[in-house]
Amino acid sequence: MSDSRNLPLRTLDVLEALCGYAATGATNADLAHAAHTTPADISRITKLLIGKGWARKSEDTGRFYPTAQFTRLTFRVLADFERAENRLRDLKHGMATA
């Protein structure tokens, strides 16, 4: 399970699992189980995610949470769709008034 060639995929699996614990936080064991990897991999991966600013570890409980920086990516996706919708609306309007 610790094949370094799969680290990017395991990291994405952990990030996906972490999003399911946004309210309660996840332990190493929670993430290892959800991502089908080892607790040692979780330690490495959560360090990467914390370094990127996409996860944080509670000093009180030791649980991991996704950060606002990561969750804001959702709003970036929605904003891009809104821009696309606006361009399409403008094109439709231009066709109707031409």
PDB file as gemmi writes it, atoms N, CA and C in Angstrom:
CRYST1    1.000    1.000    1.000  90.00  90.00  90.00 P 1                      
ATOM      1  N   MET A   1       0.796  -1.208   0.000  1.00  0.00           N  
ATOM      2  CA  MET A   1       0.000   0.000   0.000  1.00  0.00           C  
ATOM      3  C   MET A   1       0.835   1.268   0.000  1.00  0.00           C  
ATOM      4  N   SER A   2       2.083   1.177   0.332  1.00  0.00           N  
ATOM      5  CA  SER A   2       2.913   2.363   0.462  1.00  0.00           C  
ATOM      6  C   SER A   2       3.708   2.670  -0.801  1.00  0.00           C  
ATOM      7  N   ASP A   3       3.259   2.195  -1.936  1.00  0.00           N  
ATOM      8  CA  ASP A   3       3.914   2.450  -3.201  1.00  0.00           C  
ATOM      9  C   ASP A   3       3.846   3.951  -3.497  1.00  0.00           C  
ATOM     10  N   SER A   4       5.011   4.610  -3.564  1.00  0.00           N  
ATOM     11  CA  SER A   4       5.042   6.058  -3.725  1.00  0.00           C  
ATOM     12  C   SER A   4       4.460   6.507  -5.058  1.00  0.00           C  
ATOM     13  N   ARG A   5       4.405   5.615  -6.054  1.00  0.00           N  
ATOM     14  CA  ARG A   5       3.809   5.992  -7.338  1.00  0.00           C  
ATOM     15  C   ARG A   5       2.319   6.263  -7.195  1.00  0.00           C  
ATOM     16  N   ASN A   6       1.692   5.720  -6.186  1.00  0.00           N  
ATOM     17  CA  ASN A   6       0.260   5.918  -5.980  1.00  0.00           C  
ATOM     18  C   ASN A   6      -0.049   7.037  -4.989  1.00  0.00           C  
ATOM     19  N   LEU A   7       0.971   7.710  -4.496  1.00  0.00           N  
ATOM     20  CA  LEU A   7       0.750   8.768  -3.505  1.00  0.00           C  
ATOM     21  C   LEU A   7      -0.211   9.848  -4.003  1.00  0.00           C  
ATOM     22  N   PRO A   8      -0.103  10.332  -5.229  1.00  0.00           N  
ATOM     23  CA  PRO A   8      -1.075  11.346  -5.675  1.00  0.00           C  
ATOM     24  C   PRO A   8      -2.512  10.843  -5.626  1.00  0.00           C  
ATOM     25  N   LEU A   9      -2.740   9.613  -6.048  1.00  0.00           N  
ATOM     26  CA  LEU A   9      -4.103   9.078  -6.014  1.00  0.00           C  
ATOM     27  C   LEU A   9      -4.586   8.870  -4.585  1.00  0.00           C  
ATOM     28  N   ARG A  10      -3.716   8.359  -3.723  1.00  0.00           N  
ATOM     29  CA  ARG A  10      -4.102   8.178  -2.317  1.00  0.00           C  
ATOM     30  C   ARG A  10      -4.375   9.527  -1.670  1.00  0.00           C  
ATOM     31  N   THR A  11      -3.608  10.541  -2.036  1.00  0.00           N  
ATOM     32  CA  THR A  11      -3.834  11.888  -1.491  1.00  0.00           C  
ATOM     33  C   THR A  11      -5.219  12.386  -1.885  1.00  0.00           C  
ATOM     34  N   LEU A  12      -5.592  12.183  -3.121  1.00  0.00           N  
ATOM     35  CA  LEU A  12      -6.924  12.592  -3.559  1.00  0.00           C  
ATOM     36  C   LEU A  12      -8.011  11.793  -2.844  1.00  0.00           C  
ATOM     37  N   ASP A  13      -7.778  10.508  -2.639  1.00  0.00           N  
ATOM     38  CA  ASP A  13      -8.738   9.686  -1.885  1.00  0.00           C  
ATOM     39  C   ASP A  13      -8.909  10.210  -0.461  1.00  0.00           C  
ATOM     40  N   VAL A  14      -7.807  10.580   0.166  1.00  0.00           N  
ATOM     41  CA  VAL A  14      -7.866  11.099   1.537  1.00  0.00           C  
ATOM     42  C   VAL A  14      -8.595  12.431   1.567  1.00  0.00           C  
ATOM     43  N   LEU A  15      -8.307  13.292   0.602  1.00  0.00           N  
ATOM     44  CA  LEU A  15      -8.980  14.589   0.551  1.00  0.00           C  
ATOM     45  C   LEU A  15     -10.481  14.414   0.355  1.00  0.00           C  
ATOM     46  N   GLU A  16     -10.850  13.485  -0.509  1.00  0.00           N  
ATOM     47  CA  GLU A  16     -12.268  13.190  -0.721  1.00  0.00           C  
ATOM     48  C   GLU A  16     -12.904  12.669   0.566  1.00  0.00           C  
ATOM     49  N   ALA A  17     -12.229  11.771   1.248  1.00  0.00           N  
ATOM     50  CA  ALA A  17     -12.749  11.235   2.517  1.00  0.00           C  
ATOM     51  C   ALA A  17     -12.847  12.338   3.562  1.00  0.00           C  
ATOM     52  N   LEU A  18     -11.847  13.192   3.614  1.00  0.00           N  
ATOM     53  CA  LEU A  18     -11.816  14.267   4.606  1.00  0.00           C  
ATOM     54  C   LEU A  18     -13.033  15.178   4.475  1.00  0.00           C  
ATOM     55  N   CYS A  19     -13.484  15.393   3.258  1.00  0.00           N  
ATOM     56  CA  CYS A  19     -14.651  16.245   3.047  1.00  0.00           C  
ATOM     57  C   CYS A  19     -15.901  15.669   3.705  1.00  0.00           C  
ATOM     58  N   GLY A  20     -15.942  14.369   3.912  1.00  0.00           N  
ATOM     59  CA  GLY A  20     -17.070  13.740   4.592  1.00  0.00           C  
ATOM     60  C   GLY A  20     -17.025  13.909   6.105  1.00  0.00           C  
ATOM     61  N   TYR A  21     -15.957  14.531   6.587  1.00  0.00           N  
ATOM     62  CA  TYR A  21     -15.794  14.764   8.024  1.00  0.00           C  
ATOM     63  C   TYR A  21     -15.653  16.257   8.336  1.00  0.00           C  
ATOM     64  N   ALA A  22     -16.212  17.094   7.489  1.00  0.00           N  
ATOM     65  CA  ALA A  22     -16.048  18.542   7.656  1.00  0.00           C  
ATOM     66  C   ALA A  22     -16.571  19.037   9.002  1.00  0.00           C  
ATOM     67  N   ALA A  23     -17.651  18.472   9.478  1.00  0.00           N  
ATOM     68  CA  ALA A  23     -18.246  18.937  10.733  1.00  0.00           C  
ATOM     69  C   ALA A  23     -17.626  18.274  11.956  1.00  0.00           C  
ATOM     70  N   THR A  24     -17.303  16.986  11.848  1.00  0.00           N  
ATOM     71  CA  THR A  24     -16.856  16.248  13.026  1.00  0.00           C  
ATOM     72  C   THR A  24     -15.353  16.055  13.107  1.00  0.00           C  
ATOM     73  N   GLY A  25     -14.677  16.212  11.976  1.00  0.00           N  
ATOM     74  CA  GLY A  25     -13.247  15.936  11.943  1.00  0.00           C  
ATOM     75  C   GLY A  25     -13.011  14.444  11.831  1.00  0.00           C  
ATOM     76  N   ALA A  26     -11.848  14.082  11.322  1.00  0.00           N  
ATOM     77  CA  ALA A  26     -11.511  12.676  11.113  1.00  0.00           C  
ATOM     78  C   ALA A  26     -10.223  12.329  11.831  1.00  0.00           C  
ATOM     79  N   THR A  27     -10.170  11.148  12.371  1.00  0.00           N  
ATOM     80  CA  THR A  27      -8.936  10.643  12.961  1.00  0.00           C  
ATOM     81  C   THR A  27      -8.090  10.013  11.856  1.00  0.00           C  
ATOM     82  N   ASN A  28      -6.837   9.710  12.181  1.00  0.00           N  
ATOM     83  CA  ASN A  28      -5.990   8.975  11.234  1.00  0.00           C  
ATOM     84  C   ASN A  28      -6.677   7.680  10.823  1.00  0.00           C  
ATOM     85  N   ALA A  29      -7.239   6.970  11.804  1.00  0.00           N  
ATOM     86  CA  ALA A  29      -7.890   5.689  11.532  1.00  0.00           C  
ATOM     87  C   ALA A  29      -9.106   5.872  10.624  1.00  0.00           C  
ATOM     88  N   ASP A  30      -9.905   6.919  10.858  1.00  0.00           N  
ATOM     89  CA  ASP A  30     -11.060   7.203  10.001  1.00  0.00           C  
ATOM     90  C   ASP A  30     -10.615   7.362   8.549  1.00  0.00           C  
ATOM     91  N   LEU A  31      -9.582   8.168   8.354  1.00  0.00           N  
ATOM     92  CA  LEU A  31      -9.112   8.447   7.000  1.00  0.00           C  
ATOM     93  C   LEU A  31      -8.471   7.216   6.363  1.00  0.00           C  
ATOM     94  N   ALA A  32      -7.710   6.459   7.148  1.00  0.00           N  
ATOM     95  CA  ALA A  32      -7.070   5.251   6.621  1.00  0.00           C  
ATOM     96  C   ALA A  32      -8.134   4.261   6.150  1.00  0.00           C  
ATOM     97  N   HIS A  33      -9.170   4.101   6.952  1.00  0.00           N  
ATOM     98  CA  HIS A  33     -10.251   3.184   6.584  1.00  0.00           C  
ATOM     99  C   HIS A  33     -10.982   3.682   5.335  1.00  0.00           C  
ATOM    100  N   ALA A  34     -11.343   4.959   5.320  1.00  0.00           N  
ATOM    101  CA  ALA A  34     -12.113   5.519   4.200  1.00  0.00           C  
ATOM    102  C   ALA A  34     -11.323   5.521   2.899  1.00  0.00           C  
ATOM    103  N   ALA A  35     -10.011   5.755   2.986  1.00  0.00           N  
ATOM    104  CA  ALA A  35      -9.178   5.842   1.786  1.00  0.00           C  
ATOM    105  C   ALA A  35      -8.482   4.522   1.461  1.00  0.00           C  
ATOM    106  N   HIS A  36      -8.733   3.494   2.252  1.00  0.00           N  
ATOM    107  CA  HIS A  36      -8.130   2.168   2.024  1.00  0.00           C  
ATOM    108  C   HIS A  36      -6.605   2.255   1.949  1.00  0.00           C  
ATOM    109  N   THR A  37      -6.033   2.892   2.957  1.00  0.00           N  
ATOM    110  CA  THR A  37      -4.580   3.017   3.022  1.00  0.00           C  
ATOM    111  C   THR A  37      -4.132   2.863   4.471  1.00  0.00           C  
ATOM    112  N   THR A  38      -2.863   3.036   4.716  1.00  0.00           N  
ATOM    113  CA  THR A  38      -2.315   2.796   6.051  1.00  0.00           C  
ATOM    114  C   THR A  38      -2.278   4.083   6.875  1.00  0.00           C  
ATOM    115  N   PRO A  39      -2.277   3.950   8.199  1.00  0.00           N  
ATOM    116  CA  PRO A  39      -2.121   5.136   9.043  1.00  0.00           C  
ATOM    117  C   PRO A  39      -0.811   5.891   8.751  1.00  0.00           C  
ATOM    118  N   ALA A  40       0.250   5.167   8.395  1.00  0.00           N  
ATOM    119  CA  ALA A  40       1.510   5.846   8.047  1.00  0.00           C  
ATOM    120  C   ALA A  40       1.337   6.707   6.801  1.00  0.00           C  
ATOM    121  N   ASP A  41       0.601   6.182   5.803  1.00  0.00           N  
ATOM    122  CA  ASP A  41       0.315   6.981   4.608  1.00  0.00           C  
ATOM    123  C   ASP A  41      -0.516   8.207   4.978  1.00  0.00           C  
ATOM    124  N   ILE A  42      -1.477   8.029   5.871  1.00  0.00           N  
ATOM    125  CA  ILE A  42      -2.322   9.153   6.289  1.00  0.00           C  
ATOM    126  C   ILE A  42      -1.467  10.242   6.928  1.00  0.00           C  
ATOM    127  N   SER A  43      -0.505   9.859   7.739  1.00  0.00           N  
ATOM    128  CA  SER A  43       0.379  10.856   8.361  1.00  0.00           C  
ATOM    129  C   SER A  43       1.127  11.657   7.303  1.00  0.00           C  
ATOM    130  N   ARG A  44       1.672  10.973   6.312  1.00  0.00           N  
ATOM    131  CA  ARG A  44       2.385  11.668   5.223  1.00  0.00           C  
ATOM    132  C   ARG A  44       1.444  12.552   4.419  1.00  0.00           C  
ATOM    133  N   ILE A  45       0.286  12.006   4.089  1.00  0.00           N  
ATOM    134  CA  ILE A  45      -0.661  12.732   3.241  1.00  0.00           C  
ATOM    135  C   ILE A  45      -1.234  13.945   3.961  1.00  0.00           C  
ATOM    136  N   THR A  46      -1.592  13.796   5.235  1.00  0.00           N  
ATOM    137  CA  THR A  46      -2.145  14.951   5.947  1.00  0.00           C  
ATOM    138  C   THR A  46      -1.096  16.046   6.104  1.00  0.00           C  
ATOM    139  N   LYS A  47       0.168  15.692   6.233  1.00  0.00           N  
ATOM    140  CA  LYS A  47       1.219  16.718   6.254  1.00  0.00           C  
ATOM    141  C   LYS A  47       1.242  17.482   4.942  1.00  0.00           C  
ATOM    142  N   LEU A  48       1.099  16.772   3.828  1.00  0.00           N  
ATOM    143  CA  LEU A  48       1.046  17.435   2.515  1.00  0.00           C  
ATOM    144  C   LEU A  48      -0.157  18.367   2.425  1.00  0.00           C  
ATOM    145  N   LEU A  49      -1.326  17.863   2.845  1.00  0.00           N  
ATOM    146  CA  LEU A  49      -2.541  18.673   2.755  1.00  0.00           C  
ATOM    147  C   LEU A  49      -2.487  19.882   3.673  1.00  0.00           C  
ATOM    148  N   ILE A  50      -1.921  19.716   4.842  1.00  0.00           N  
ATOM    149  CA  ILE A  50      -1.756  20.846   5.766  1.00  0.00           C  
ATOM    150  C   ILE A  50      -0.788  21.856   5.158  1.00  0.00           C  
ATOM    151  N   GLY A  51       0.302  21.361   4.570  1.00  0.00           N  
ATOM    152  CA  GLY A  51       1.271  22.247   3.931  1.00  0.00           C  
ATOM    153  C   GLY A  51       0.664  23.042   2.785  1.00  0.00           C  
ATOM    154  N   LYS A  52      -0.266  22.442   2.056  1.00  0.00           N  
ATOM    155  CA  LYS A  52      -0.954  23.114   0.955  1.00  0.00           C  
ATOM    156  C   LYS A  52      -2.021  24.072   1.460  1.00  0.00           C  
ATOM    157  N   GLY A  53      -2.415  23.909   2.722  1.00  0.00           N  
ATOM    158  CA  GLY A  53      -3.464  24.753   3.292  1.00  0.00           C  
ATOM    159  C   GLY A  53      -4.854  24.198   3.076  1.00  0.00           C  
ATOM    160  N   TRP A  54      -4.956  22.934   2.677  1.00  0.00           N  
ATOM    161  CA  TRP A  54      -6.253  22.333   2.393  1.00  0.00           C  
ATOM    162  C   TRP A  54      -6.789  21.512   3.547  1.00  0.00           C  
ATOM    163  N   ALA A  55      -5.999  21.300   4.578  1.00  0.00           N  
ATOM    164  CA  ALA A  55      -6.448  20.566   5.762  1.00  0.00           C  
ATOM    165  C   ALA A  55      -5.826  21.219   6.992  1.00  0.00           C  
ATOM    166  N   ARG A  56      -6.471  20.971   8.114  1.00  0.00           N  
ATOM    167  CA  ARG A  56      -5.914  21.439   9.388  1.00  0.00           C  
ATOM    168  C   ARG A  56      -6.115  20.343  10.416  1.00  0.00           C  
ATOM    169  N   LYS A  57      -5.276  20.369  11.438  1.00  0.00           N  
ATOM    170  CA  LYS A  57      -5.384  19.397  12.518  1.00  0.00           C  
ATOM    171  C   LYS A  57      -5.724  20.146  13.798  1.00  0.00           C  
ATOM    172  N   SER A  58      -6.768  19.721  14.471  1.00  0.00           N  
ATOM    173  CA  SER A  58      -7.160  20.331  15.732  1.00  0.00           C  
ATOM    174  C   SER A  58      -6.125  19.982  16.796  1.00  0.00           C  
ATOM    175  N   GLU A  59      -5.612  20.993  17.451  1.00  0.00           N  
ATOM    176  CA  GLU A  59      -4.657  20.749  18.535  1.00  0.00           C  
ATOM    177  C   GLU A  59      -5.348  20.139  19.745  1.00  0.00           C  
ATOM    178  N   ASP A  60      -6.646  20.385  19.889  1.00  0.00           N  
ATOM    179  CA  ASP A  60      -7.394  19.855  21.032  1.00  0.00           C  
ATOM    180  C   ASP A  60      -7.741  18.374  20.869  1.00  0.00           C  
ATOM    181  N   THR A  61      -8.181  17.991  19.671  1.00  0.00           N  
ATOM    182  CA  THR A  61      -8.678  16.626  19.474  1.00  0.00           C  
ATOM    183  C   THR A  61      -7.772  15.756  18.602  1.00  0.00           C  
ATOM    184  N   GLY A  62      -6.881  16.380  17.847  1.00  0.00           N  
ATOM    185  CA  GLY A  62      -6.039  15.636  16.918  1.00  0.00           C  
ATOM    186  C   GLY A  62      -6.762  15.227  15.647  1.00  0.00           C  
ATOM    187  N   ARG A  63      -8.001  15.678  15.494  1.00  0.00           N  
ATOM    188  CA  ARG A  63      -8.786  15.346  14.303  1.00  0.00           C  
ATOM    189  C   ARG A  63      -8.436  16.296  13.157  1.00  0.00           C  
ATOM    190  N   PHE A  64      -8.633  15.788  11.940  1.00  0.00           N  
ATOM    191  CA  PHE A  64      -8.342  16.559  10.734  1.00  0.00           C  
ATOM    192  C   PHE A  64      -9.627  17.085  10.125  1.00  0.00           C  
ATOM    193  N   TYR A  65      -9.540  18.289   9.557  1.00  0.00           N  
ATOM    194  CA  TYR A  65     -10.677  18.957   8.934  1.00  0.00           C  
ATOM    195  C   TYR A  65     -10.231  19.577   7.611  1.00  0.00           C  
ATOM    196  N   PRO A  66     -11.137  19.653   6.631  1.00  0.00           N  
ATOM    197  CA  PRO A  66     -10.814  20.441   5.443  1.00  0.00           C  
ATOM    198  C   PRO A  66     -10.845  21.918   5.836  1.00  0.00           C  
ATOM    199  N   THR A  67     -10.053  22.729   5.182  1.00  0.00           N  
ATOM    200  CA  THR A  67     -10.008  24.155   5.505  1.00  0.00           C  
ATOM    201  C   THR A  67     -10.936  24.959   4.604  1.00  0.00           C  
ATOM    202  N   ALA A  68     -11.170  26.187   5.010  1.00  0.00           N  
ATOM    203  CA  ALA A  68     -11.958  27.104   4.178  1.00  0.00           C  
ATOM    204  C   ALA A  68     -11.248  27.335   2.851  1.00  0.00           C  
ATOM    205  N   GLN A  69      -9.927  27.367   2.860  1.00  0.00           N  
ATOM    206  CA  GLN A  69      -9.173  27.557   1.614  1.00  0.00           C  
ATOM    207  C   GLN A  69      -9.522  26.460   0.614  1.00  0.00           C  
ATOM    208  N   PHE A  70      -9.630  25.223   1.089  1.00  0.00           N  
ATOM    209  CA  PHE A  70      -9.994  24.136   0.187  1.00  0.00           C  
ATOM    210  C   PHE A  70     -11.451  24.241  -0.245  1.00  0.00           C  
ATOM    211  N   THR A  71     -12.348  24.475   0.683  1.00  0.00           N  
ATOM    212  CA  THR A  71     -13.768  24.490   0.345  1.00  0.00           C  
ATOM    213  C   THR A  71     -14.128  25.660  -0.568  1.00  0.00           C  
ATOM    214  N   ARG A  72     -13.317  26.712  -0.551  1.00  0.00           N  
ATOM    215  CA  ARG A  72     -13.563  27.832  -1.464  1.00  0.00           C  
ATOM    216  C   ARG A  72     -13.381  27.433  -2.925  1.00  0.00           C  
ATOM    217  N   LEU A  73     -12.689  26.337  -3.181  1.00  0.00           N  
ATOM    218  CA  LEU A  73     -12.538  25.864  -4.557  1.00  0.00           C  
ATOM    219  C   LEU A  73     -13.903  25.592  -5.188  1.00  0.00           C  
ATOM    220  N   THR A  74     -14.844  25.148  -4.385  1.00  0.00           N  
ATOM    221  CA  THR A  74     -16.199  24.913  -4.874  1.00  0.00           C  
ATOM    222  C   THR A  74     -16.795  26.194  -5.435  1.00  0.00           C  
ATOM    223  N   PHE A  75     -16.569  27.294  -4.735  1.00  0.00           N  
ATOM    224  CA  PHE A  75     -17.117  28.574  -5.187  1.00  0.00           C  
ATOM    225  C   PHE A  75     -16.439  29.043  -6.471  1.00  0.00           C  
ATOM    226  N   ARG A  76     -15.169  28.689  -6.642  1.00  0.00           N  
ATOM    227  CA  ARG A  76     -14.488  29.027  -7.888  1.00  0.00           C  
ATOM    228  C   ARG A  76     -15.117  28.272  -9.051  1.00  0.00           C  
ATOM    229  N   VAL A  77     -15.466  27.015  -8.839  1.00  0.00           N  
ATOM    230  CA  VAL A  77     -16.120  26.230  -9.879  1.00  0.00           C  
ATOM    231  C   VAL A  77     -17.475  26.852 -10.211  1.00  0.00           C  
ATOM    232  N   LEU A  78     -18.250  27.178  -9.194  1.00  0.00           N  
ATOM    233  CA  LEU A  78     -19.562  27.774  -9.419  1.00  0.00           C  
ATOM    234  C   LEU A  78     -19.454  29.113 -10.140  1.00  0.00           C  
ATOM    235  N   ALA A  79     -18.458  29.914  -9.794  1.00  0.00           N  
ATOM    236  CA  ALA A  79     -18.260  31.206 -10.453  1.00  0.00           C  
ATOM    237  C   ALA A  79     -17.934  31.021 -11.928  1.00  0.00           C  
ATOM    238  N   ASP A  80     -17.155  29.988 -12.246  1.00  0.00           N  
ATOM    239  CA  ASP A  80     -16.838  29.743 -13.652  1.00  0.00           C  
ATOM    240  C   ASP A  80     -18.085  29.342 -14.426  1.00  0.00           C  
ATOM    241  N   PHE A  81     -18.938  28.519 -13.828  1.00  0.00           N  
ATOM    242  CA  PHE A  81     -20.195  28.167 -14.490  1.00  0.00           C  
ATOM    243  C   PHE A  81     -21.074  29.396 -14.675  1.00  0.00           C  
ATOM    244  N   GLU A  82     -21.073  30.273 -13.696  1.00  0.00           N  
ATOM    245  CA  GLU A  82     -21.877  31.489 -13.812  1.00  0.00           C  
ATOM    246  C   GLU A  82     -21.373  32.355 -14.960  1.00  0.00           C  
ATOM    247  N   ARG A  83     -20.048  32.460 -15.117  1.00  0.00           N  
ATOM    248  CA  ARG A  83     -19.495  33.232 -16.239  1.00  0.00           C  
ATOM    249  C   ARG A  83     -19.907  32.604 -17.565  1.00  0.00           C  
ATOM    250  N   ALA A  84     -19.861  31.281 -17.630  1.00  0.00           N  
ATOM    251  CA  ALA A  84     -20.263  30.588 -18.861  1.00  0.00           C  
ATOM    252  C   ALA A  84     -21.743  30.820 -19.157  1.00  0.00           C  
ATOM    253  N   GLU A  85     -22.575  30.766 -18.130  1.00  0.00           N  
ATOM    254  CA  GLU A  85     -24.002  31.020 -18.314  1.00  0.00           C  
ATOM    255  C   GLU A  85     -24.236  32.438 -18.807  1.00  0.00           C  
ATOM    256  N   ASN A  86     -23.505  33.392 -18.254  1.00  0.00           N  
ATOM    257  CA  ASN A  86     -23.653  34.786 -18.679  1.00  0.00           C  
ATOM    258  C   ASN A  86     -23.249  34.963 -20.139  1.00  0.00           C  
ATOM    259  N   ARG A  87     -22.149  34.305 -20.554  1.00  0.00           N  
ATOM    260  CA  ARG A  87     -21.721  34.393 -21.954  1.00  0.00           C  
ATOM    261  C   ARG A  87     -22.790  33.789 -22.867  1.00  0.00           C  
ATOM    262  N   LEU A  88     -23.343  32.655 -22.469  1.00  0.00           N  
ATOM    263  CA  LEU A  88     -24.384  32.022 -23.267  1.00  0.00           C  
ATOM    264  C   LEU A  88     -25.630  32.906 -23.342  1.00  0.00           C  
ATOM    265  N   ARG A  89     -26.010  33.503 -22.242  1.00  0.00           N  
ATOM    266  CA  ARG A  89     -27.176  34.395 -22.223  1.00  0.00           C  
ATOM    267  C   ARG A  89     -26.935  35.575 -23.157  1.00  0.00           C  
ATOM    268  N   ASP A  90     -25.715  36.141 -23.117  1.00  0.00           N  
ATOM    269  CA  ASP A  90     -25.393  37.266 -23.994  1.00  0.00           C  
ATOM    270  C   ASP A  90     -25.435  36.850 -25.462  1.00  0.00           C  
ATOM    271  N   LEU A  91     -24.942  35.644 -25.767  1.00  0.00           N  
ATOM    272  CA  LEU A  91     -24.995  35.145 -27.139  1.00  0.00           C  
ATOM    273  C   LEU A  91     -26.433  34.970 -27.600  1.00  0.00           C  
ATOM    274  N   LYS A  92     -27.270  34.389 -26.720  1.00  0.00           N  
ATOM    275  CA  LYS A  92     -28.690  34.201 -27.065  1.00  0.00           C  
ATOM    276  C   LYS A  92     -29.371  35.559 -27.287  1.00  0.00           C  
ATOM    277  N   HIS A  93     -29.063  36.496 -26.434  1.00  0.00           N  
ATOM    278  CA  HIS A  93     -29.657  37.830 -26.547  1.00  0.00           C  
ATOM    279  C   HIS A  93     -29.223  38.478 -27.853  1.00  0.00           C  
ATOM    280  N   GLY A  94     -27.946  38.331 -28.190  1.00  0.00           N  
ATOM    281  CA  GLY A  94     -27.434  38.894 -29.429  1.00  0.00           C  
ATOM    282  C   GLY A  94     -28.093  38.275 -30.655  1.00  0.00           C  
ATOM    283  N   MET A  95     -28.364  36.974 -30.591  1.00  0.00           N  
ATOM    284  CA  MET A  95     -29.014  36.296 -31.715  1.00  0.00           C  
ATOM    285  C   MET A  95     -30.478  36.742 -31.843  1.00  0.00           C  
ATOM    286  N   ALA A  96     -31.120  37.006 -30.715  1.00  0.00           N  
ATOM    287  CA  ALA A  96     -32.530  37.375 -30.738  1.00  0.00           C  
ATOM    288  C   ALA A  96     -32.746  38.817 -31.221  1.00  0.00           C  
ATOM    289  N   THR A  97     -31.738  39.659 -30.998  1.00  0.00           N  
ATOM    290  CA  THR A  97     -31.911  41.073 -31.348  1.00  0.00           C  
ATOM    291  C   THR A  97     -31.223  41.416 -32.662  1.00  0.00           C  
ATOM    292  N   ALA A  98     -30.545  40.472 -33.270  1.00  0.00           N  
ATOM    293  CA  ALA A  98     -29.802  40.758 -34.513  1.00  0.00           C  
ATOM    294  C   ALA A  98     -30.716  40.823 -35.704  1.00  0.00           C  
TER     295      ALA A  98                                                      
END                                                                             
